[in-house]
Amino acid sequence: MCGRYAASRRPEDLALEFEAVPAEGQAPLPADYNVAPTKDVHVVRWKKERDPEGAPTGAGHRELRVVRWGLVPSWAKDVSVGNRMLNARVESLTERPAFRKAAASRRCLVPADGWYEWAARLDGPTKQPYFITPEDGSVLAFAGLWEVWGRDEDRLYTCTVVTAPAVGALAEVHERMPLVLPRDRWADWLDPARQDVGELVEPTPPEVVEALELRPVSTAVNNVANNGRELTTRAESVAQPADQPALF
């Protein structure tokens, strides 16, 4: 599961990192160390280019776009359905109507510094939050899907984060994780011509998982109203997680 993450990089840095062109007319998002569902987030998608008459030219480029986290299918009656679509399980991408078409041709990357998970504790009923982030401070790219709801000026762009069974040490904290894609898989994931999703959803490589730090952090992150870099700072003392992963 991915229900909270951190994203602090500037749009211009993301554009450079992902070789993307920022979408026109969008205000830059500030650093956010407590990204929660329904917030605006950055994604990188493949944008098809069109001629002055609006016809596709066959060309395209990577676009850095601001969208809302919580996918709203084009056929939804209202946007509230997105509140329940923050994650898409990799096992059912091609089966669920809400994700099937987007998985075939509207895939995106969701840049992140890292994500939060909560593990059960041995010393009581509370849960210990962890920030899972690359040890070298590099950017993460979650596999995602994007959609458009509405028409013309009322169009709403939304996204969801694809999740997979947790692997390696991550399984000690939670049974699921975002599908983290290494750089050499970005192009294939974004390519709308690659419609066989089964070929694109291999688990996150072991070497990527091994390079992640499971950093215990303060319970201040539990409150979505809290923000700031201090949320990702290692907590001085924490309890060991219980043997069973937390389910929530």
N, C-alpha and C positions, 0 to 999 in steps of 0.2 A: 504494500500500500504506500501511496505517497500523498499525504494530506497537508504537508507543510514543508517549505524549503526556503533557501536563501538565494537571492540574486542581487549582487551589488555592483556588477560591472556596468560601466557607462555604455550607452548605445553605440558610440563611435568605436569603442574597443571591441564590442561584440561584432559589429560590422566587419572589422578587420579580422578578427579571429575566425569568423565563419565565412569570410569572403562574400558578404551579402551587401545589398543596397538598402538603406533605410527607406521605409515607405514614406511617401510624401504627405505632408500636412499633419504629422503626428507629433504630439508633445513628448519629449523624452521622459522615461520613467525614472524616478529617483531610486537610489539603492534601497533594497527592501530585505531585511534579515528575518522576516517572519511572513513570507508569502503564504496566503491562505486562499481557499476556494472563493471564487467570484471576484478576486482581485484582477486588475489588469497586469499582464505579464508579456515579456518578449518571447516571440517564437521566430524561427527561421523556416521559411517555406519556399517552394519553387513556384515562382510567378510566371505564368504564360504571358508573353508579350503580344500586343495587338497593334494593328495599324490604325491610322486616324479614323477609319470608319468603324473600328471596333472588331474587326475580324482577326482571328489568331494568325500570327505570322509563322508559327512553328518554332520560334525561338523562345527563350526564357532566361531567367536569372534567379539567384537566391535573393529573397527579400526578408529583411528584418522588420517584423510587424508587431504592433501592440494588439493583443487580443484579450478576451476575458477567459479566466480559467474556469472551466465547467462547460463541456461541449453541449451545444444546442443544435440538434438535427434540423435540417431545413424544413422538415415536415411537422415539427413540433407546433402545438397550438399556442404556446407562450414560452417565454425564456426561462421560466422557473424550473423547467426540466433539467436545465444545466446544473442546478445545485446538487444533483445526484450523479452527474456524469464527470466527476473530476478525474477518475481513473478508468482505464479500459484494460481488462485482463487480456494478456496475450493469448491465452488459451481459447478465447471466444471472439477474437476480432472479426473473423469472417462469418460468424453466426448471428451476432446481435444486430438487429436492424439499425440501431443507433450508430453503430461503428462500421458496418460492413462496407458501405460505399466510400467512406473517408479512408478506411484502411487500404483500399485499392488504389486511390489516386490523390488523396489529400493528407499526406503525411508531413510532419514537421519535426523540427528539433526544438527542444525547450532548454535553453541555457540556464545553468544553475551553478552556484558555488558548492552546494551540497544540500542534503535533505535531512529532516528530523524524523526519528522514530522513538517510540516509547516502549521500554521493557519493564516487565513486572519485576518487583524487588523482593528479596528474601526477608527483609526486615519490616514489611508492612504492606498495606493494600495500595499504596501510591505507586506510581510508575516513574522510572528514571528516564528523562529525555537524553537522546544521543544525537549529535550532529555528525553526519557521515559525509566526509569530504576528502578530496585528494590530498595526500600528505605534502605534495609539492606545490599546492595552491593553484593548480591548473583548473580550467573550466570543465564542467561536466555537460554532456548533451543527453538529455532524456529523450527517448523516442516518444513522439506525440502524434496526435491527429488534429486537424483543424476543420472547421465548418463555417458556413455563412448562413445566417438566418435573417429573413426580411428582404426588402428590396430597396433599391436606390439609396437615398440618404439615411434610411432607417436600417440599413444593413448592420448586423452585429456579427463580428468575427469572434469565434470562441475556440477553445482547445481542450484536450484531455491528455493526461500523461499515461502512457502504456506501462503496465506493471507486469512483473514476472515472478516466479518463485525465487526466493532469496537463495543465494549461493555462498559457499564458504562461511567465513566468520559472521557474515551479515545475518545468517539464519539464527544466530544466538540472540539477536535483538528482536527480529520480526520475521514472520514467515514469507513476506513479500517485499519486493524492492522495485524501484523504477527500472525499466529496461535502459541501462546506460550503454550508449553506443560509442565505441572508439572512433577516432577521426577517420580511419580507413573504411568505415561503414556509413559515413554521413551521406556521401553522394548517392549510393544505392537506395538508402532510405528515402531521400527526397525525390528520387527519379519517378515521375508519374507513369512512365512507361513500364516500370517494374510492378506489375499487378499481382504477382504471385507472392502474397505476404509471407507464406510459409518459408520462403527462401531468405527472408529478411529479419526474422525474429529469433535467430540463434541467441542463446544466453549470453549475457555479458561475459567477455573473456576472463579467465581466472587471473591473469596478470593485472587487469584493470581493478578487479575486486581487491586483490592483495595490496594494491597501492592506495587503498582508501583507509582513512583513519576513523575509528569509531570513538568519537570524542564525547565524553559525558559533559553535559552542560546544565546550567541552572534551570529550575522549573519555571523561571520567568517567561520562558518561551511558550508555556501552556496558555498564556493569555494573548490572544491575537492582537490586542491593543498595544502590547509591548513591541518595541522595535529598537534597532541599533546593533552595532557590531558586537557589543558585549554579550548578546544572546548566543553567539557562536564561540565564546571563550570557554576554555576548559574549566569545569567546576573543580574546586579544591578538594572536596571529599564527597564520594558517592558510595552507595551500596552496590554490591555485586548483583547482576541480573539473576533472576530465577532461572531454573533449567528450562522451563517452558516459555516459548516466545509469547509476547503479548498479542492478543487478538482484540482489535477494536474497529 
